[in-house]
Amino acid sequence: MDKNTALRQNNGNYEATMTLTSESVSDFSWWVTRLPTACKNITMGNPVIEMATDASPLATLQVATILVAVATRILELATE
């Protein structure tokens, strides 16, 4: 809700500053704590169809690292 409220208050300006609720800060903290060690293989028995994509484990790790960095910075800004 924070994003929608901030957008309404700032006439749809995505560049405007917003204040996070304590619930949002808590959610970011949860992700920052757990994302670096989150791992679960997706398995549902023997596959019927196999699909290949260009997503590599390295790319997935890079995205996770970026998400943790962004969430950490948001927490820093929210607690200043």
KAHUKA-V399903 format. One line per field, one symbol per residue. ss: DSSP state (~ for helix, > for strand, _ for the rest). A space follows every 10 residues. Layout:
ss: ???
//
This chain:
ss: _~~~~~~~~_ __________ _~~~~~~~~~ ~~~~~_____ __________ ______~~~~ ~~~~~~~~~~ ~~~~~~~~__
//
